[in-house]
């Protein structure tokens, strides 16, 4: 695929697929038609040149491919409605006169359809990456440590469920929007976190790209801005999270010169913009917390923000993070007392790591060793395992 086609593919895949889905009401047909259109572009554009309106060219070509496929099917009588909708898309002979702004942007409806609560979370993630991001089945499978056949079956089942259950291709009505938006935001953050935690920059980048798209499609909503700010602020420290040997570096030991200051400035501006709207949500508060981790972490403010977050979205993980902030702001013993009271985190490596660090700071070496061992044994992340091994070796010495 040429650079020009790759650029248009990355920028316009989701919008082209969404336009075709709106026309035909069939995920698989729309996806196949758009894929065919990009294959044709890869063959023609190097010779003919890139069209003045690449999106219009792709949608027009995909439309014609979809029409050809429908006409070849035996059950033509049952597909007349689809043909009528397709006829409303830009026609081939009008291609030169079509401006991309004449093609409705249906990506927001596609986001909410891919993240419908009737689908399993794994299916929501896979479908979002495929239909909106344009990632291949192989790329998605590799990112989530699955096999390509298993991931392909997951996608097929998700598309079939959308069709058979009659899941509507639309933005939810106002009374359902807050609940449904939460599922969309959770899916995008899961995509980002999978890349960030596993040090997969390409997947983290995809989460940020989809976050930018959602924020632009929902300019009046504060939480998409908060999520985008959170991802940018976390990602700004990506280059400093591992040393040259690939080992984990804690936040307070990171080389600040490696932080991406442009991302930090953008993230802080976004969270301030979101909070000014007076509708604070969990992602905005998490972004505000991330913004407090500058050259000097403001632990008092961080603890106060975690108090608000815990009231708004209570969970054992938030309570753990609040306890660590309290330890840094009010004293190690106060924080450890909060950690010791937590339940439901026995299989969560950061719980054992936080407890181990607080015990180490208090000089309770044997208890710290046992906690680091629990952290080591409960994580599958190799960088984390090496970090815990290093902590254990330091305690023994």
C-alpha positions as CSV (number, residue, x, y, z in Angstrom):
1,X,0.0,0.0,0.0
2,X,1.4,3.4,-1.0
3,X,2.0,6.2,1.6
4,X,-0.9,8.2,0.2
5,X,-3.3,5.2,0.4
6,X,-2.1,4.4,3.9
7,X,-2.6,7.9,5.1
8,X,-6.2,8.0,3.7
9,X,-6.8,4.6,5.1
10,X,-5.8,5.7,8.6
11,X,-7.7,9.0,8.5
12,X,-10.8,7.9,6.7
13,X,-11.4,4.1,7.2
14,X,-13.8,4.6,10.1
15,X,-15.8,7.3,8.3
16,X,-16.1,5.3,5.1
17,X,-17.2,2.2,6.9
18,X,-19.7,4.1,8.9
19,X,-21.2,5.7,5.7
20,X,-21.6,2.3,4.1
21,X,-23.1,0.7,7.2
22,X,-25.7,3.5,7.4
23,X,-26.6,2.8,3.7
24,X,-26.7,-1.0,3.8
25,X,-27.3,-1.9,7.5
26,X,-24.8,-4.7,7.2
27,X,-21.4,-4.6,9.0
28,X,-19.8,-7.3,6.9
29,X,-20.9,-6.0,3.5
30,X,-19.8,-2.5,4.4
31,X,-16.5,-3.6,5.7
32,X,-15.8,-5.8,2.6
33,X,-16.8,-3.1,0.2
34,X,-14.6,-0.4,1.8
35,X,-11.7,-2.9,2.0
36,X,-12.2,-3.6,-1.8
37,X,-12.2,0.2,-2.4
38,X,-8.8,0.6,-0.7
39,X,-7.4,-2.3,-2.6
40,X,-8.5,-0.7,-5.9
41,X,-7.0,2.7,-4.7
42,X,-3.7,0.9,-4.0
43,X,-3.6,-0.3,-7.6
44,X,-4.8,2.9,-9.3
45,X,-3.6,5.9,-7.3
46,X,0.1,5.4,-7.9
47,X,-0.6,5.7,-11.7
48,X,-3.7,8.0,-11.8
49,X,-2.8,10.2,-8.8
50,X,-4.6,10.8,-5.6
51,X,-8.2,12.2,-6.2
52,X,-9.1,15.7,-5.1
53,X,-11.5,14.2,-2.5
54,X,-10.0,10.8,-1.4
55,X,-12.9,10.0,1.0
56,X,-15.5,10.7,-1.7
57,X,-13.6,8.4,-4.1
58,X,-13.4,5.6,-1.5
59,X,-17.1,5.9,-0.6
60,X,-18.1,6.0,-4.2
61,X,-16.0,3.0,-5.1
62,X,-17.2,1.0,-2.1
63,X,-20.8,1.9,-2.9
64,X,-20.4,0.5,-6.4
65,X,-18.7,-2.7,-5.1
66,X,-21.6,-3.1,-2.6
67,X,-24.2,-2.6,-5.4
68,X,-22.4,-5.2,-7.5
69,X,-22.4,-7.7,-4.7
70,X,-26.1,-7.2,-3.8
71,X,-27.1,-7.6,-7.5
72,X,-25.2,-10.9,-7.7
73,X,-27.1,-12.3,-4.8
74,X,-30.1,-14.5,-5.5
75,X,-32.4,-12.8,-2.9
76,X,-32.3,-9.5,-4.8
77,X,-35.9,-8.8,-4.0
78,X,-35.2,-8.6,-0.3
79,X,-32.3,-6.2,-0.9
80,X,-34.1,-3.4,-2.7
81,X,-34.1,-1.1,0.3
82,X,-30.3,-1.5,0.6
83,X,-29.9,-0.6,-3.1
84,X,-32.1,2.5,-2.6
85,X,-29.9,3.7,0.3
86,X,-26.8,3.0,-1.7
87,X,-28.1,5.0,-4.6
88,X,-28.2,8.0,-2.3
89,X,-24.5,7.9,-1.8
90,X,-22.2,9.7,-4.3
91,X,-22.5,8.2,-7.7
92,X,-19.4,7.4,-9.8
93,X,-20.2,9.9,-12.5
94,X,-20.6,12.6,-9.9
95,X,-17.3,11.8,-8.2
96,X,-15.4,14.9,-9.4
97,X,-18.2,17.1,-8.1
98,X,-18.5,15.5,-4.7
99,X,-17.0,17.3,-1.7
100,X,-16.2,15.2,1.3
101,X,-18.4,17.5,3.5
102,X,-21.4,16.1,1.6
103,X,-20.8,12.7,3.1
104,X,-22.4,12.5,6.5
105,X,-20.0,11.6,9.3
106,X,-21.6,8.5,10.9
107,X,-18.7,7.6,13.1
108,X,-20.3,8.5,16.3
109,X,-23.2,6.1,15.6
110,X,-20.6,3.5,14.8
111,X,-18.8,4.0,18.1
112,X,-22.0,3.5,20.1
113,X,-22.9,0.4,18.0
114,X,-19.5,-1.2,18.5
115,X,-19.7,-0.5,22.3
116,X,-23.3,-1.6,22.8
117,X,-23.8,-3.2,26.2
118,X,-25.4,-6.3,24.6
119,X,-21.9,-7.2,23.4
120,X,-19.2,-8.7,25.6
121,X,-16.4,-6.2,26.6
122,X,-13.9,-8.2,24.5
123,X,-16.1,-8.0,21.5
124,X,-16.6,-4.3,22.0
125,X,-12.9,-3.7,22.0
126,X,-12.2,-5.9,19.0
127,X,-15.0,-4.4,17.0
128,X,-14.0,-0.9,17.8
129,X,-10.4,-1.5,16.7
130,X,-11.5,-3.2,13.5
131,X,-14.4,-1.0,12.4
132,X,-13.2,2.4,13.6
133,X,-9.5,2.0,13.7
134,X,-9.0,-0.2,10.7
135,X,-6.7,-2.6,12.5
136,X,-6.4,-6.0,10.9
137,X,-7.6,-9.2,12.6
138,X,-3.9,-10.2,13.0
139,X,-3.0,-6.9,14.6
140,X,-5.8,-7.0,17.1
141,X,-5.1,-10.6,18.0
142,X,-1.4,-9.9,18.6
143,X,-2.3,-6.9,20.7
144,X,-4.5,-8.9,23.0
145,X,-2.4,-12.1,23.1
146,X,-5.1,-14.1,21.2
147,X,-4.9,-16.2,18.1
148,X,-6.1,-14.9,14.8
149,X,-8.8,-17.5,14.3
150,X,-10.2,-16.9,17.7
151,X,-10.2,-13.2,17.2
152,X,-11.8,-13.6,13.8
153,X,-14.6,-15.7,15.3
154,X,-15.1,-13.1,18.0
155,X,-15.6,-10.4,15.3
156,X,-18.0,-12.6,13.4
157,X,-20.1,-13.4,16.4
158,X,-20.2,-9.7,17.4
159,X,-21.4,-8.6,13.9
160,X,-23.9,-11.4,13.9
161,X,-25.3,-10.4,17.3
162,X,-25.7,-6.8,16.1
163,X,-27.7,-8.1,13.1
164,X,-29.8,-10.7,14.8
165,X,-30.5,-8.6,17.9
166,X,-31.5,-5.6,15.8
167,X,-29.0,-3.4,17.6
168,X,-29.7,0.1,16.2
169,X,-27.0,2.0,14.3
170,X,-27.5,5.3,16.0
171,X,-26.4,7.6,18.8
172,X,-28.5,6.8,21.9
173,X,-31.3,9.1,22.9
174,X,-30.5,11.7,25.5
175,X,-31.9,9.7,28.5
176,X,-29.6,6.8,27.6
177,X,-26.5,8.8,26.6
178,X,-24.7,9.1,30.0
179,X,-24.8,5.3,30.6
180,X,-23.9,4.4,27.1
181,X,-21.1,7.0,26.9
182,X,-19.6,5.4,29.9
183,X,-19.2,2.1,28.1
184,X,-17.6,3.8,25.1
185,X,-15.1,5.6,27.2
186,X,-14.3,2.4,29.1
187,X,-13.6,0.6,25.8
188,X,-11.3,3.3,24.5
189,X,-9.4,3.5,27.9
190,X,-9.1,-0.3,27.9
191,X,-7.5,-0.1,24.4
192,X,-5.1,2.6,25.6
193,X,-4.3,0.8,28.9
194,X,-3.6,-2.5,27.1
195,X,-0.9,-0.7,25.1
196,X,0.4,1.4,28.0
197,X,0.7,-1.4,30.5
198,X,2.3,-3.8,28.0
199,X,4.6,-1.1,26.6
200,X,2.9,-1.4,23.2
201,X,3.2,2.1,21.9
202,X,1.2,1.4,18.7
203,X,-1.9,0.3,20.7
204,X,-1.6,3.2,23.1
205,X,-1.4,5.5,20.1
206,X,-4.6,3.9,18.7
207,X,-6.4,4.6,22.0
208,X,-5.4,8.2,21.9
209,X,-6.3,8.5,18.2
210,X,-9.8,7.1,18.9
211,X,-10.1,9.4,22.0
212,X,-9.3,12.4,19.8
213,X,-12.0,11.3,17.4
214,X,-14.6,10.9,20.1
215,X,-13.8,14.3,21.6
216,X,-14.2,15.9,18.2
217,X,-17.5,14.2,17.6
218,X,-18.9,15.1,21.0
219,X,-17.6,18.6,21.6
220,X,-20.3,19.4,24.2
221,X,-19.4,16.5,26.5
222,X,-16.8,16.9,29.2
223,X,-15.8,13.3,29.9
224,X,-14.4,12.5,26.4
225,X,-12.1,15.5,26.9
226,X,-11.2,14.2,30.4
227,X,-10.4,10.8,29.0
228,X,-8.2,12.3,26.2
229,X,-6.4,14.4,28.7
230,X,-5.8,11.4,31.0
231,X,-4.4,9.3,28.1
232,X,-2.1,12.1,26.9
233,X,-0.8,12.8,30.4
234,X,-0.1,9.2,31.1
235,X,1.5,8.6,27.7
236,X,3.7,11.7,28.1
237,X,5.9,9.6,30.4
238,X,6.1,6.6,28.1
239,X,9.8,7.1,27.1
240,X,10.9,7.3,30.8
241,X,9.0,4.3,32.1
242,X,11.6,1.7,31.1
243,X,15.4,2.0,31.4
244,X,17.9,0.9,28.7
245,X,17.6,-2.7,29.9
246,X,13.8,-2.7,29.6
247,X,13.3,-2.6,33.3
248,X,10.5,-0.6,35.0
249,X,11.3,2.8,36.4
250,X,9.1,4.3,39.1
251,X,7.6,7.7,38.7
252,X,9.7,9.5,41.3
253,X,12.9,8.0,39.7
254,X,12.1,8.8,36.1
255,X,14.2,11.1,34.0
256,X,11.9,14.1,33.6
257,X,13.9,15.2,30.5
258,X,12.4,12.3,28.6
259,X,8.8,13.4,29.3
260,X,6.8,14.7,26.4
261,X,6.2,18.3,27.4
262,X,3.9,19.0,24.5
263,X,1.6,16.1,25.5
264,X,1.7,17.4,29.1
265,X,0.7,20.9,28.1
266,X,-2.1,19.6,25.9
267,X,-3.4,17.3,28.6
268,X,-3.4,19.9,31.2
269,X,-5.2,22.4,28.9
270,X,-7.8,19.7,28.1
271,X,-8.6,18.8,31.7
272,X,-8.9,22.5,32.7
273,X,-11.2,23.0,29.7
274,X,-13.3,20.0,30.7
275,X,-13.5,20.9,34.4
276,X,-14.6,24.5,33.6
277,X,-17.9,23.0,32.3
278,X,-18.9,22.2,35.8
279,X,-19.7,18.6,35.2
280,X,-16.8,16.7,36.7
281,X,-16.6,13.0,36.0
282,X,-14.2,10.1,36.8
283,X,-12.0,10.6,33.8
284,X,-11.7,14.3,34.4
285,X,-10.7,13.7,38.0
286,X,-8.1,11.0,37.0
287,X,-6.7,13.5,34.5
288,X,-6.5,16.2,37.2
289,X,-4.6,13.7,39.3
290,X,-2.2,12.9,36.5
291,X,-1.6,16.6,36.0
292,X,-0.5,16.9,39.6
293,X,2.4,14.6,38.9
294,X,4.8,17.3,37.6
295,X,8.4,17.8,38.4
296,X,7.2,17.7,42.0
297,X,4.1,15.7,42.9
298,X,1.5,17.6,44.9
299,X,0.5,14.7,47.2
300,X,-1.9,16.8,49.3
301,X,-3.9,17.8,46.2
302,X,-3.7,14.3,44.8
303,X,-5.1,12.8,48.0
304,X,-8.0,15.4,47.9
305,X,-8.8,14.5,44.3
306,X,-8.8,10.8,45.2
307,X,-11.3,11.5,47.9
308,X,-13.6,13.1,45.3
309,X,-13.0,10.2,42.9
310,X,-13.7,7.6,45.6
311,X,-17.0,9.2,46.4
312,X,-18.0,9.5,42.7
313,X,-16.7,6.1,41.5
314,X,-16.0,3.8,44.5
315,X,-13.8,0.8,43.8
316,X,-11.0,-1.1,45.6
317,X,-8.4,0.2,43.1
318,X,-9.3,3.8,43.6
319,X,-9.2,3.2,47.4
320,X,-5.7,1.7,47.0
321,X,-4.5,4.7,45.0
322,X,-6.0,7.1,47.6
323,X,-4.2,5.2,50.4
324,X,-0.9,5.6,48.7
325,X,-1.5,9.3,48.2
326,X,-2.4,9.6,51.9
327,X,0.8,7.8,52.8
328,X,2.8,10.4,50.8
329,X,0.8,13.3,52.2
330,X,0.1,12.4,55.8
331,X,2.6,9.7,56.7
332,X,3.5,6.1,55.8
333,X,1.7,4.6,58.8
334,X,-1.6,6.4,58.0
335,X,-1.4,5.1,54.4
336,X,-0.5,1.5,55.3
337,X,-3.4,1.4,57.8
338,X,-5.8,2.2,54.9
339,X,-4.1,-0.4,52.6
340,X,-4.4,-3.1,55.3
341,X,-8.1,-2.6,55.5
342,X,-8.7,-3.1,51.7
343,X,-10.5,-6.2,50.5
344,X,-10.8,-7.9,47.1
345,X,-7.3,-7.0,45.8
346,X,-5.4,-10.2,46.6
347,X,-4.9,-11.0,42.9
348,X,-4.0,-7.4,42.0
349,X,-0.2,-7.0,41.7
350,X,-0.1,-3.2,42.4
351,X,-1.8,-3.9,45.8
352,X,1.0,-6.1,47.0
353,X,3.6,-3.8,45.4
354,X,2.1,-0.7,47.2
355,X,2.0,-2.6,50.5
356,X,5.5,-3.9,50.1
357,X,6.8,-0.4,49.4
358,X,5.1,1.1,52.5
359,X,6.4,-1.8,54.7
360,X,9.9,-1.2,53.3
361,X,9.8,2.5,54.1
362,X,8.8,1.6,57.7
363,X,11.8,-0.8,58.0
364,X,9.6,-3.9,58.3
365,X,11.9,-5.9,56.0
366,X,10.6,-9.5,56.3
367,X,7.0,-8.4,55.7
368,X,8.1,-6.3,52.7
369,X,9.9,-9.3,51.2
370,X,6.8,-11.4,51.5
371,X,4.7,-8.7,49.9
372,X,7.1,-8.2,47.0
373,X,7.1,-12.0,46.4
374,X,3.3,-11.9,46.2
375,X,3.5,-9.1,43.7
376,X,6.1,-11.0,41.7
377,X,4.1,-14.2,41.6
378,X,0.8,-12.5,40.7
379,X,2.0,-10.6,37.6
380,X,2.6,-11.9,34.1
381,X,4.3,-8.7,32.9
382,X,8.0,-9.4,32.5
383,X,9.2,-5.9,33.2
384,X,7.2,-5.8,36.4
385,X,8.6,-9.2,37.4
386,X,12.1,-8.0,36.9
387,X,11.4,-4.9,38.9
388,X,10.1,-7.0,41.9
389,X,13.1,-9.2,41.7
390,X,15.3,-6.2,41.9
391,X,13.4,-4.9,44.9
392,X,13.8,-8.3,46.6
393,X,17.5,-8.4,45.9
394,X,17.9,-4.9,47.4
395,X,16.1,-5.9,50.5
396,X,18.2,-9.0,50.9
397,X,21.4,-6.9,50.6
